Amino acid sequence: MQNNVQECFKSMNIDEKRMLILASPIARTTDATEKDRIMITAEEFARECGIKTHSAYTQLELASKNLLKRNFSYNNERGKKVLSNWVIDCTYEDGGIAIRFPEIVLLMLKEFDKLNPYTKYKKDIVLSLKKDYSFDLYHLAKKHQAMGQFEMSLEHIKNELGLPKSYDKLCNLKDRVMKPSLNEITTNTDIELTYENVKKGRSVVGFKFIVKEKPKPKLIAPQRDQRTIDMFCNLSDAQINKYSTILSKLSELSDLSNFPDYPTFALWISGILRDPKSVREETTKRIFKALHSKTDFKP
């Protein structure tokens, strides 16, 4: 099923992919069913994707109409072929679009696993990619990151990205796909991605991609008196260390994490517990809601 799903992803435009990325954490944290509508507001879409608010609704509407037309197939537990739509229906509200997904799509949106690129990567990273083919090239690079490099023939690249015939010309492929996408990936994500020509004789037959992980920023915890009580939320440093560790491992906060491991994420949360105004209000509310509902903290 996932192979077929990923084939469908290749033909989706950037706004369709953005809608699925935004819908995924909502479906997961609310445990949505086919009866539930997942609301994506134009304001959220604009903010998360770095686009103008006045154009966000139009882009959402066009993307939802495209998704309504799409379908994919998979074999069920009895080995029978099943054809499924991506979307059941869309309700066009004043502030955004409310979508109902079939159960099989909801399953895909909720699941974390190594095969599913739309639930594996951090939301803020992939939503920063605006070129049509950047996300798919980023996914390919991440799959080969441990090796540091990988090669693909020109035909394989065209098939993998679902490129039209106009990109059969090498100059078009380089100027319209490779250069802008790799520059965007290097600028906006956690890796640096470059490429070199692979030649057979004098002809270019493919590309060699070089993947380098960017240096991670060092987070240094502020020096404080360990006995100090924080006046805002009445937490000592010992309590902050305890609760930030617990909160860093909650699945409902996983979309906030852009850090390599739990300890680094916990350090970031501890900064919010000390200074709630250090991040936007929406994030602060989520952190403190989780603190009150998921721990033994009593204000």
N, C-alpha and C positions, 0 to 999 in steps of 0.2 A: 504494500500500500504506500509506504513512504517513498519508494522509488517512483511510483506513478505521481505522487503528490509533488515531489521535487521536479519532475518533468513539467508539471503545470506551472510551478513557480517561475520557471525560466521564461515563459511567455507573458507573465504578468508585468504590468508597468510598475513604476516606482511607487505610485500612490496606492495601488492595490496591495503591494507588499507592506507598505506603511500601515494600512488598516489592519492587516493580520497581526503585525507586530504589536500594535496598540491594543488589539482585542485580546491577545494571549494572556497577559497578566490579569486582566479583568475576569476572563473566563476561569482562570485558575483560582484566584482569591475568592471569587463568589461561588465557585463550584456550579457554574451555569449549566442549565439544561436546555433542551430545544424550546421550552416554553418561555425562557428568559431572553429579554432583549438586552444586548450589550450596546451601551450608548457611547458613541465617540463624538465629542463636541468639536465644533469648528475651532473654538478657542484653544482646546487642548491640542488638536491636530496642528494648528499653526505654531503653537509654542514648542511642542516636541520636535517638529520637523524643520523649524527655523524658516517658516514662510510667512507671508503677509496674511493677516486675519481675514481681510476682505476677499481673498481668493481661496481660502481654505474650504469654505462650504462647497464652492463649485467643484473643486478638486475631489472632495469627498463624494459628492453626488455622482460624478463621472466614474470614479473608482468603484463605487457600490453597484452601479449599473453594469459595469464590466464583469464584476464578480458574480452577479446574478445570472449571467450568460454562461459562466464556466462550469465545467463538471470534470470529474475524474473517476477512474475505476479501480477496484481492488477485489481480491478474492476473500470471501468470508470464511468462517470456520469450517464450513462444509465444502470448501473449494469452489464455490460458485461465484461467478463474476457479478459484481455489484456496481452499478453506475450511480454516482451521487453528485448532487449539486453542492457547490461551496456554501451557498446562502439559501435560507428558506424564504425570507422576505426582509425588506428594509422599510422602515418608517421614517419619513423625512420630517423631522421636527424643526422648530424654528432655530434652535441653537446647534443642531447637529443631526446625526443619523443613528437610529437605533436598529441593530441588526440581530436577527435570529439565525443561528447556525445549526445544521444537523448534528446529531450526536457524534457521528464519526469525525466531523471536522472539529468539534469541541474537544474530543479526545486528543487529537493532534495538537490543538492549541494549548492544552493543559500539560502535556507530557514533556518532561525534561529528559533528553537522551542524546547520545553522541551523534545520532544520525540526523536529527531535526535542526536545521540551521535557524529556524524561526523561534525556537525557544532556548537555544543554547547560548546565544550571544547577548551581551548587555544592550538593553533597549537604547540607551543614550548614544552608544557607539553606532549601531546600525542605522538609527534614524538620522544621524548626521551625514549619511551618505545620500547624495542627491542625484548622482549620475545613474542612468538606467542600468548599467552593468557593474557598478561598483560593488554592490552587495554580493553578487554571485562570485566575483573575483576574490572578494574578501573571504568568503566561505571556502573557496578552493585553497587560498593561501593558508588559512587557519588549519585546514586538514593536513597540510604538509609542513607546518611550522617547525615541528620537531626535527625534520630532516634538513631544514634550512634552505631547501631549493627543490624545484620540480620542473619537469619538461612536459610540454604539450604540443602536439602537432597542430598545424593551422586548422585542419579539418575537425580535430577534437575540440579545439577552442570554439569554433563556430557552432558545433553541435551542443556543447556544454552551455553556451550562453544563449542559444536559440537565435543566432544572428541571421538577418535577412541577406538576400543575395548581393545587396549593394556593398556588403563588407567582404566580398570575395577579393576585391582589390586590396593589396597589402597596405597601400598608403591610407585608404579609408579605415582599415582595421586599426592601424597604429594611431592615426590622428583623431579618430572619433570614439575609439573604445579604449585602447591600451593607455595612451598618455593621459587623457583626462581622468580615467578611472583610477589608475595607479597613483597619480598625484593626489587625488582626493583621499584615497585610502591612507597614504603616507601622512597626509596632513591631519586627518581627523580620527584615526584609530590608534590602536595599541601596537601596530606593526609598521615597518617600512617595507614597501614592496616595489621592486624594480624588475626589469626584464632585459634579456639579451637575445639576439637572433640566433637561431639554430639553423645552420646551413648544410645543404648537401650539394657539393660543388659550389657554384656561384648563386644558387637559388636558396631563398629562405623557406624552410619547410616547417618551422615551428618556433616556439619561444621557450627560453629557459627563465624561470621566475626565481628570484632570490628573495627570501623572506627573513627579515631580521626583527626581533622583538625590541621595542623601544625600552630604554632604561626606565624603571619604575621610580616615581618620585618617592623620596624618603619622608615618611610622616613621623614627626617627633612630638611626642606627648608633652604638653606644657608642664613645667616644673611647678609643683604646688605642695603646700604643707599637707601631708596625708591625713591629718586630723581635721582639715578645713571642711566645713559644711557649706554646700552651695546654697545661696540664699533663694534662688529661683525655684528649684524643685526639691530642695531639702535633702540632697544626696551627698554623702561623703565620697571621697575618692575611692574608697574600698567598695562602696555600693555601685558607683559608676563603673568600675572595672568589672564587677560581677554581672550587672545587668546588660552592659554593652556586649559582653561575651554571649549572653543568652540571646539577645536581640539579633546579633549578627548571623545566627543560624536559623532564623525564622524564614520559612518559604514566602510568607506574605510580604516580606521586605526585600526579597531577592532582587527585584527589578531596580532597587536603589543602588545596588552594589556594582561598582566599577573597579573592584580591587582584586588582587590576585589570590587572596586567601581570607579565611575568617578573621584571623588576628588583625589584619590591616583594616578590614571592614569594621571590626569592633572598635578600633582606635578612632575611626571616623565618627562612629556613633557616640563614643564617649565625649568627643568635642561638642556634639549637639546637646548632650545631656548637661554639659557645663554651660554652654552658650546657645540657647534655643534660637536666637536671632541670627546665627551664623549661616543658616540656609533659609530657603523660602518657606513661608508659613505652612504650605500644604505638606511639605516633607516633615516639618517639625510636628505637625498634628499626627501624622502617621506613626512617627517614632514614639510619641508619648501615649498614643492610644494603645500601641503594642506593649509599651512598658506597663500600663495599668491592667491590661487584660491578660497578658501572657506571663507575668512574673508575680512574685509575692510582695511587690512594692506596695506600700500603703502610705499615701501622702499625709 
